Amino acid sequence: MINSKTESVMDINNPGTGNTFQEIHINYVETIAPNATTVTSNHYGDRKPERAAPDSNAQNADRVQRQAEILRYAGNLKPYVAPDWKNRYEALWRLILGLPEVSAVVYEPGKQRDTTFNRDLVANIIYIMCNAGIIAETNATTLTLALEGDKAHSVRAQLRKVPQDSIIEEKVKRLFYDRQE
């Protein structure tokens, strides 16, 4: 028996049929695997630049502006506020917006259009106010017209619901009843 060993060497200048030669320059090595027969690195685009920490002064200014917008929005209902609450309606809203549970979500609009704050949550709080007698008008269509200038606006549905977060509902109600005494 004759043992024969055949070696084939690929000519770089003539790779042959079905063979290719690629020159790859790697600037960054993720792993070194000297015994690996195949290494696959998948990169899908460039890395996103790291975000700088948000400026706390800019965040505070943004929050103050959004709070003013919420107060202006809720202020559209002043004609419908019960006489006992007229003088303290805005102060009550400031207390509500100061609750940590409320402030954590009210300043972000989510997927709502044409607003810089969580209009749905504000409408849910208004519904609680109507049930507590702070706002004398309970007709959602009338309130929607006062808030949005359009009685068919989507906020009308939210004026018939309590907030999804029961903790917010409980804390807001507690504020009302503490202020009545």
C-alpha positions as CSV (number, residue, x, y, z in Angstrom):
1,M,0.0,0.0,0.0
2,I,1.2,3.4,-0.9
3,N,0.2,6.4,1.2
4,S,0.0,9.6,-0.6
5,K,-0.7,13.0,0.7
6,T,-2.0,15.7,-1.6
7,E,-1.9,19.4,-0.6
8,S,-3.6,22.1,-2.6
9,V,-2.6,25.7,-2.3
10,M,-4.9,28.4,-3.5
11,D,-3.2,30.9,-5.7
12,I,-4.3,34.4,-4.5
13,N,-4.0,35.8,-8.0
14,N,-6.2,33.1,-9.5
15,P,-8.6,31.8,-6.8
16,G,-10.3,29.3,-9.2
17,T,-14.0,28.5,-9.6
18,G,-16.2,29.2,-6.5
19,N,-13.4,30.5,-4.4
20,T,-12.9,34.1,-3.3
21,F,-10.3,36.1,-1.6
22,Q,-11.2,39.0,0.6
23,E,-9.0,41.3,2.4
24,I,-10.6,42.5,5.7
25,H,-9.3,45.1,8.0
26,I,-10.5,44.8,11.6
27,N,-10.2,47.8,13.8
28,Y,-11.9,46.2,16.8
29,V,-11.6,42.7,18.1
30,E,-14.4,41.4,20.3
31,T,-13.0,38.0,21.1
32,I,-9.8,36.1,20.4
33,A,-10.4,32.4,19.8
34,P,-7.2,30.8,18.5
35,N,-8.7,27.3,18.2
36,A,-11.9,28.4,16.4
37,T,-12.5,27.2,12.9
38,T,-15.2,29.7,12.2
39,V,-15.8,33.0,13.8
40,T,-19.0,35.0,13.0
41,S,-19.4,38.6,14.1
42,N,-22.6,40.3,13.3
43,H,-22.7,44.1,13.3
44,Y,-25.8,45.9,12.3
45,G,-24.8,49.5,11.8
46,D,-22.9,51.8,13.9
47,R,-23.0,52.0,17.7
48,K,-25.3,54.7,19.0
49,P,-23.5,57.5,20.7
50,E,-23.9,57.5,24.4
51,R,-26.3,60.1,25.6
52,A,-25.1,62.8,27.9
53,A,-26.8,62.9,31.3
54,P,-29.8,65.3,31.0
55,D,-29.2,68.7,32.4
56,S,-31.3,69.0,35.6
57,N,-31.9,72.7,35.0
58,A,-33.3,72.0,31.5
59,Q,-35.5,69.2,33.0
60,N,-36.8,71.5,35.7
61,A,-37.5,74.3,33.2
62,D,-39.4,71.8,31.0
63,R,-41.4,70.5,34.0
64,V,-42.3,74.1,35.1
65,Q,-43.5,74.9,31.6
66,R,-45.6,71.7,31.4
67,Q,-47.0,72.4,34.8
68,A,-48.1,75.8,33.6
69,E,-49.7,74.2,30.5
70,I,-51.6,71.7,32.8
71,L,-52.8,74.5,35.0
72,R,-54.0,76.5,32.0
73,Y,-55.7,73.5,30.6
74,A,-57.5,72.6,33.9
75,G,-58.2,76.4,34.3
76,N,-60.6,76.1,31.4
77,L,-63.0,74.5,33.8
78,K,-63.1,77.4,36.3
79,P,-66.7,78.4,35.3
80,Y,-67.8,74.9,36.4
81,V,-66.0,74.7,39.7
82,A,-68.2,74.5,42.8
83,P,-68.4,77.8,44.7
84,D,-66.7,76.2,47.8
85,W,-63.7,75.3,45.7
86,K,-63.3,78.4,43.4
87,N,-60.7,80.1,45.5
88,R,-58.6,77.0,46.0
89,Y,-59.0,75.2,42.7
90,E,-55.5,76.2,41.3
91,A,-53.8,75.5,44.6
92,L,-55.5,72.0,44.6
93,W,-54.1,71.3,41.2
94,R,-50.6,72.3,42.3
95,L,-50.9,69.9,45.2
96,I,-52.1,67.1,42.8
97,L,-49.2,67.8,40.5
98,G,-46.9,67.7,43.5
99,L,-47.8,64.1,44.4
100,P,-44.9,61.9,43.5
101,E,-47.2,59.3,41.9
102,V,-48.8,61.9,39.7
103,S,-45.6,63.8,38.8
104,A,-43.9,60.6,37.7
105,V,-46.4,60.2,34.8
106,V,-48.3,63.4,34.2
107,Y,-45.4,65.3,32.5
108,E,-45.0,62.7,29.7
109,P,-47.7,62.5,27.0
110,G,-46.9,59.0,25.8
111,K,-48.6,58.4,22.4
112,Q,-51.1,61.3,22.8
113,R,-51.1,63.8,20.0
114,D,-50.9,67.6,20.2
115,T,-50.0,67.8,23.9
116,T,-46.8,68.0,26.0
117,F,-48.4,66.3,29.1
118,N,-50.5,63.3,29.9
119,R,-53.8,64.7,29.0
120,D,-55.6,61.4,29.7
121,L,-54.4,61.4,33.3
122,V,-55.5,65.0,33.8
123,A,-59.0,64.1,32.4
124,N,-59.1,61.1,34.8
125,I,-58.3,63.4,37.7
126,I,-61.0,65.8,36.5
127,Y,-63.5,62.9,36.6
128,I,-62.5,62.2,40.2
129,M,-63.1,66.0,40.9
130,C,-66.6,65.8,39.4
131,N,-67.5,62.8,41.5
132,A,-66.2,64.6,44.6
133,G,-68.3,67.7,43.9
134,I,-65.3,70.0,43.2
135,I,-66.4,70.5,39.7
136,A,-70.2,71.0,39.6
137,E,-70.7,70.1,35.9
138,T,-70.6,66.3,35.3
139,N,-71.5,66.2,31.6
140,A,-68.4,64.9,29.8
141,T,-69.5,66.6,26.5
142,T,-69.7,70.0,28.2
143,L,-66.4,69.6,29.9
144,T,-64.7,68.4,26.7
145,L,-66.0,71.4,24.9
146,A,-64.6,73.7,27.6
147,L,-61.2,71.9,27.6
148,E,-60.6,71.2,23.9
149,G,-63.1,73.4,22.0
150,D,-64.4,70.2,20.3
151,K,-67.1,68.1,21.9
152,A,-66.0,65.0,19.9
153,H,-62.4,65.1,21.1
154,S,-61.0,61.8,22.4
155,V,-60.5,63.3,25.9
156,R,-64.3,62.9,26.4
157,A,-63.9,59.2,27.0
158,Q,-61.2,59.8,29.7
159,L,-63.6,62.2,31.5
160,R,-65.6,59.1,32.4
161,K,-62.8,57.0,33.8
162,V,-60.7,56.9,36.9
163,P,-56.9,56.6,36.5
164,Q,-55.6,53.2,35.6
165,D,-53.2,53.4,38.6
166,S,-55.4,52.9,41.7
167,I,-52.7,54.4,43.9
168,I,-53.0,57.7,42.0
169,E,-56.8,57.6,42.4
170,E,-56.4,57.0,46.2
171,K,-53.9,59.7,46.8
172,V,-55.9,62.3,44.8
173,K,-59.1,61.4,46.6
174,R,-57.3,61.7,49.9
175,L,-56.1,65.2,49.0
176,F,-59.7,66.3,48.3
177,Y,-61.1,65.0,51.6
178,D,-58.2,66.3,53.6
179,R,-58.9,69.8,52.1
180,Q,-62.6,69.7,52.9
181,E,-62.1,69.4,56.7
